[in-house]
Amino acid sequence: MKPGKEQIKRIRKLFRKKYRREYGLFVVERWKIIRLFLEAGYRPQNIWAVRPPDFPVDFPWEQVEERTLGRMSDLQHPYDALAVFPLPEPEDFRPSGLVLVLDGVQDPGNLGTIIRTADWFGVHQILCSPDSVDAFNPKVIQASMGSLARVRVYYEPLENRLAAAQIPVYGASAGGENLYQTALSRDMFLVLGNEGHGIRAALQSFISRQLAIPKDARAVAESLNVAQAAGIFMAEWFRRRTI
C-alpha cells in the first residue's frame, strides 16, 4: 500500500533524534544495508522499495515509485529501499576486548566510519558520552554501511564508567607514548576526544597511559581525523591480538 501523507511525515520525523527517541524507531536506507540489519536479527516495522531485493526477505515489503521513496528519504539521491526498525532494547554494558570511548564526537561521518572500522577489526563495543552524535542518525548508519547492526554503541556519562574501570584506560594524545613501542592490553578502554578539542580535562585523571601515533619527521599535517586515528589504533590492537 502506498504510504499516505501523514505516514511520510512521520517517517521524515525519524531523521531527528528527538522523534527517534519519542517513537522508538529509526530509518535504514538501501537494500544492501537493510539486509545486514535483518541478518543481525532486527525486525522491521515497514519496508518500502522501488524494486525487489536480490536476496530472500522473510518480512513483507511494499513496492513504491521512485518519487514516493524520494519523499520519504532524507537523501538527495535516494537508494532503492527504505525500512523502519524499532530501536534495540538497552543492553547491559560488560566491557570486553578493545572498547572505544568517544568523548564528544560530533560528526556523523566520523562515528559511522569508526563503527565500520570497528566491525572490520572485531571491536564490538563503543562507549559514547551523551553529547556525542546519535548512532542511529541516518548519516551515521549510511557511513557505517550497516556495521551498526553488529557493533553495540552505548551512551552514558564517561566519568562514572572510567572511574570504576577494571581494565586499563588508555588515551589518544599527540604527546603520548609511541603506539608501536607501548604494550597494549587485550582488554582495554581507549579514549578518543572531540574533533576540535580532544579529550576533556575531566577525563584525564582516569587515563593511565597516553598513546600517540608517530608521524614522519617531514609531515606538515598537525593532526589526524578522529576516525583515521581510531582506525590506526584498532589496526595495531588487532595485529598484536592475532600474531
C-alpha positions as CSV (number, residue, x, y, z in Angstrom):
1,M,0.0,0.0,0.0
2,K,1.3,3.4,-0.9
3,P,2.3,5.4,2.2
4,G,0.0,8.3,3.0
5,K,0.9,11.9,3.6
6,E,0.8,11.5,7.4
7,Q,2.9,8.3,7.3
8,I,5.5,10.0,5.2
9,K,5.5,13.0,7.6
10,R,6.1,10.6,10.5
11,I,8.9,8.8,8.7
12,R,10.7,12.1,7.9
13,K,10.5,13.0,11.6
14,L,12.7,10.0,12.3
15,F,15.6,11.8,10.8
16,R,15.7,13.8,14.0
17,K,17.0,12.4,17.3
18,K,14.1,13.8,19.3
19,Y,11.5,11.8,17.3
20,R,13.6,8.6,17.1
21,R,13.5,8.6,20.9
22,E,9.8,9.6,21.1
23,Y,8.7,6.9,18.6
24,G,11.4,4.3,19.4
25,L,12.1,3.9,15.7
26,F,14.9,4.5,13.2
27,V,15.3,4.5,9.4
28,V,17.7,2.4,7.3
29,E,18.0,3.1,3.5
30,R,19.3,0.8,0.8
31,W,18.6,-2.9,0.4
32,K,22.3,-3.7,0.9
33,I,22.3,-2.1,4.4
34,I,18.8,-3.3,5.3
35,R,19.9,-6.8,4.7
36,L,22.6,-6.5,7.3
37,F,20.1,-5.4,9.9
38,L,17.8,-8.2,9.0
39,E,20.6,-10.8,9.3
40,A,21.5,-9.4,12.7
41,G,18.0,-10.1,14.0
42,Y,16.4,-6.7,13.7
43,R,12.7,-7.0,12.8
44,P,11.3,-4.2,10.5
45,Q,8.1,-2.3,11.2
46,N,7.9,-1.5,7.5
47,I,9.9,-1.8,4.3
48,W,9.3,0.2,1.1
49,A,11.3,-0.4,-2.1
50,V,11.2,0.6,-5.8
51,R,12.4,-2.9,-6.8
52,P,12.7,-6.4,-5.2
53,P,15.8,-7.3,-3.3
54,D,18.3,-9.7,-4.7
55,F,18.2,-11.8,-1.5
56,P,15.4,-13.7,0.3
57,V,13.3,-11.5,2.7
58,D,11.1,-13.1,5.2
59,F,9.2,-9.9,6.0
60,P,6.5,-8.2,3.9
61,W,7.6,-5.2,1.9
62,E,5.7,-2.7,-0.2
63,Q,6.7,-1.6,-3.7
64,V,6.5,2.2,-4.3
65,E,7.5,4.6,-7.1
66,E,10.9,6.3,-7.0
67,R,9.3,9.7,-6.4
68,T,7.4,8.3,-3.4
69,L,10.6,6.9,-2.0
70,G,12.2,10.2,-2.6
71,R,9.6,12.0,-0.5
72,M,10.3,9.6,2.4
73,S,14.1,9.7,2.1
74,D,16.5,12.3,3.6
75,L,19.0,11.7,0.8
76,Q,19.4,13.9,-2.2
77,H,19.6,10.8,-4.4
78,P,17.6,8.0,-2.6
79,Y,18.6,4.4,-2.9
80,D,16.4,1.5,-3.8
81,A,14.7,0.9,-0.4
82,L,13.8,2.3,3.0
83,A,13.0,0.5,6.2
84,V,11.8,1.5,9.6
85,F,13.0,-0.6,12.5
86,P,12.3,-0.4,16.3
87,L,15.3,0.9,18.3
88,P,17.0,-2.0,20.0
89,E,16.4,-2.6,23.7
90,P,19.2,-1.3,26.0
91,E,21.8,-3.9,26.9
92,D,24.0,-4.2,30.0
93,F,27.5,-3.0,29.3
94,R,30.1,-5.5,30.1
95,P,33.4,-4.4,28.6
96,S,35.5,-7.0,26.7
97,G,38.4,-6.7,24.3
98,L,39.1,-3.2,23.0
99,V,36.4,-0.7,23.9
100,L,36.5,2.6,22.2
101,V,35.4,5.5,24.3
102,L,34.3,8.6,22.3
103,D,34.3,11.9,24.2
104,G,32.0,14.3,22.4
105,V,32.5,13.1,18.8
106,Q,30.0,15.2,16.8
107,D,30.4,14.4,13.1
108,P,28.1,11.6,11.8
109,G,30.6,10.6,9.2
110,N,33.3,10.1,11.8
111,L,31.2,8.0,14.0
112,G,29.9,5.9,11.1
113,T,33.4,5.3,9.8
114,I,34.6,4.4,13.3
115,I,31.7,1.9,13.6
116,R,32.5,0.4,10.2
117,T,36.2,0.1,11.1
118,A,35.4,-1.4,14.5
119,D,33.4,-4.1,12.8
120,W,36.3,-4.9,10.5
121,F,38.8,-5.3,13.4
122,G,36.5,-7.2,15.7
123,V,35.8,-4.3,18.1
124,H,32.3,-4.9,19.3
125,Q,31.7,-2.1,21.8
126,I,31.8,1.6,21.6
127,L,31.0,3.8,24.6
128,C,30.0,7.4,23.9
129,S,29.5,10.5,26.0
130,P,25.8,11.7,26.0
131,D,26.8,14.7,23.9
132,S,28.2,12.5,21.1
133,V,26.3,12.2,17.8
134,D,23.5,9.6,17.9
135,A,24.5,6.3,16.4
136,F,21.0,5.9,14.8
137,N,21.4,9.2,12.9
138,P,20.7,8.1,9.3
139,K,24.0,9.7,8.2
140,V,25.9,7.5,10.8
141,I,24.1,4.4,9.6
142,Q,25.0,5.2,5.9
143,A,28.6,5.9,6.8
144,S,28.8,2.6,8.8
145,M,27.5,0.7,5.8
146,G,25.4,-1.4,8.1
147,S,28.1,-2.3,10.6
148,L,26.0,-0.6,13.3
149,A,23.9,-3.8,13.2
150,R,26.8,-5.7,14.6
151,V,28.6,-3.1,16.8
152,R,27.0,-2.1,20.1
153,V,27.1,1.6,20.9
154,Y,26.4,2.8,24.4
155,Y,25.7,6.3,25.8
156,E,26.4,7.2,29.4
157,P,28.5,9.7,31.5
158,L,32.1,8.6,30.9
159,E,33.4,9.7,34.3
160,N,31.4,7.1,36.2
161,R,32.4,4.3,33.8
162,L,36.1,5.1,33.7
163,A,36.3,5.7,37.4
164,A,35.1,2.2,38.0
165,A,37.1,0.6,35.2
166,Q,38.6,-2.8,35.9
167,I,40.7,-2.8,32.8
168,P,43.4,-0.3,31.7
169,V,42.3,3.0,30.3
170,Y,44.4,4.5,27.5
171,G,44.0,7.9,25.9
172,A,44.8,9.1,22.4
173,S,47.1,12.1,22.6
174,A,49.7,13.7,20.3
175,G,52.0,14.0,23.3
176,G,51.7,10.4,24.4
177,E,54.0,7.3,24.1
178,N,54.7,5.8,20.7
179,L,51.8,3.4,20.0
180,Y,54.1,1.0,18.3
181,Q,56.5,0.8,21.2
182,T,54.0,0.6,24.0
183,A,52.4,-2.6,25.5
184,L,48.7,-2.9,24.9
185,S,46.2,-5.0,26.9
186,R,43.9,-7.4,25.3
187,D,41.1,-5.9,27.3
188,M,41.3,-2.1,27.4
189,F,39.5,1.2,27.1
190,L,40.8,3.7,24.5
191,V,39.6,7.2,24.9
192,L,39.4,9.5,21.8
193,G,38.3,13.1,22.0
194,N,36.2,15.6,20.2
195,E,37.2,16.6,16.7
196,G,38.2,20.1,17.7
197,H,39.0,20.0,21.4
198,G,40.3,16.5,22.1
199,I,39.7,14.7,25.4
200,R,38.1,16.9,28.0
201,A,40.1,17.7,31.2
202,A,37.6,16.0,33.5
203,L,38.6,12.6,32.0
204,Q,42.3,12.9,32.0
205,S,42.7,11.7,35.6
206,F,41.2,8.3,34.7
207,I,43.7,7.7,31.9
208,S,46.6,5.6,32.9
209,R,48.7,5.9,29.7
210,Q,48.6,8.3,26.8
211,L,49.3,6.9,23.3
212,A,50.4,8.7,20.2
213,I,50.5,7.8,16.6
214,P,54.0,8.7,15.4
215,K,54.3,10.7,12.2
216,D,57.1,11.3,9.6
217,A,59.5,14.0,10.6
218,R,58.7,15.9,7.4
219,A,54.9,15.7,7.8
220,V,53.2,19.0,7.8
221,A,49.7,17.8,9.0
222,E,49.0,18.9,12.5
223,S,46.7,16.0,13.4
224,L,44.7,13.1,12.2
225,N,40.9,13.0,11.8
226,V,39.4,11.1,14.8
227,A,38.1,8.4,12.6
228,Q,41.5,7.9,11.0
229,A,43.2,7.8,14.4
230,A,40.7,5.3,15.7
231,G,41.3,3.1,12.7
232,I,45.1,3.1,13.2
233,F,44.7,2.2,16.9
234,M,42.3,-0.6,16.2
235,A,44.5,-2.0,13.5
236,E,47.5,-2.1,15.8
237,W,45.5,-3.7,18.6
238,F,44.2,-6.3,16.2
239,R,47.6,-7.0,14.8
240,R,49.0,-7.8,18.2
241,R,46.0,-9.9,19.1
242,T,46.4,-12.1,16.1
243,I,50.2,-12.6,15.9
